[in-house]
Amino acid sequence: MTPVIESDAHKSLREAVSTFAAHHPRTLGTDTTHLWQAAAKLGYIGVNLPEAYGGGGAGITELSLALEEMGAAGNPLLMMIVSPAICGTVIARFGTDEQKREWLPPLADGSRLMAFGITEPDAGSNSHRITTTARRDAATGDWVLTGRKVFVSGVDIADATLIVGRTEDARTGKLKPCLFIVPRDAPGFERRPIDMELSAAEKQFELTLDDVRLPADALVGDEDAGLLQLFAGLNPERIMTAAFGIGMGRYALSRALEYARERTVWKTPIGAHQAIAHPLAQAHIDLELARLMMQKAAHLYDAGDDTDAGEAANMAKYAAGEACVRAVDQAVHTLGGNGLTREFGLAQLITASRVARIAPVSREMILNYVSHQTLGLPKSY
């Protein structure tokens, strides 16, 4: 049964991460290298990775808790969603012994990063339309990848990118998903920054793979189990995105509460007025409810229940994305004009908060998932 109340160990971890993050300058929109390395040194970045490879031996429950507290202190680390949660999880679960030895220790200690490339110009929510293909060179056994990816975070700071491609099934001729580790300096692997109006240290890129040649051992896991391996990474991605949104929403709410307690109009703090107090209370309730679903999803995933974790992870991401946007909006509104100044640092969250609502899957596609998979309603597409 999923615990509702956190264990003492989780409470201690939450307190430790919160204290650590609060003692660092806010990093939203600035270089996060120092913060990343400091967090990794304390074991927070690799807390979900196996102990045998330098990680903390815990799970997505603990990693999402750490990311939430980082965000709540104004220091959200977007690459925690990608490097340890998606890439680290996939390699830990399905990688070869050699891939685990090469990648898991540096991912855990923060000395190396991995990015994740799945979205394409014509394949956003519909991963079945991915056209990045991988073919084998019969003469050498190498893989040759060709295609494009968009909205890939942190490629410039990552040592490699875990690319989702498709190979042809020898029996059916149909294309099936597979995952490949592509080093950043691989010939034919090019990146172009996307000009974003988003205040974030982690930049977005469009990738071009022009006959990128990779050795046979660049394939992660079983060539015939690509879909299972893919969703092993996507469920943690949704859970961690929920943590990202909840942390950001909590930070915005804390700034608004501080302001509402101190800002006095006609000898009364504005927080005493229900028009200010009630929306903030609602934002807190929404964030707490989203956290409960995130915790449920994380516990299910760590227990090995991929099916139920998928449903809960989608719902957690939906709830957190909505709660985050509302909390940020209400926080800015509470501060009025001050909410748009650099001094209070809330205005940049207006765009940043929408990341949790849009990526990695839109709220509309989550509603489709729940209506089809959970409620058994017919598909419209």
Secondary structure, DSSP 8 states (H G I E B T S, - for coil): ---SS--HHHHHHHHHHHHHHHTS---TTS--HHHHHHHHHTTSTTTTS-GGGTS-S--HHHHHHHHHHHHHTT---THHIIIIIIIIHHHHHH--HHHHHHHHHHHHHTS--EEEE--BTTBSS-GGG---EEEE-TTT--EEEEEEEEEEETTTT-SEEEEEEEEE-TTT--EEEEEEEEETT-TTEEEEE-------SS-EEEEEEEEEEE-GGGEES-TT-HHHHHHHHHHHHHHHHHHHHHHHHHHHHHHHHHHHHH-EETTEEGGGSHHHHHHHHHHHHHHHHHHHHHHHHHHHHHTT-HHHHHHHHHHHHHHHHHHHHHHHHHHHHHHGGGGGSTTTT-THHHHHTTHHHHSSS-HHHHHHHIIIIIT------
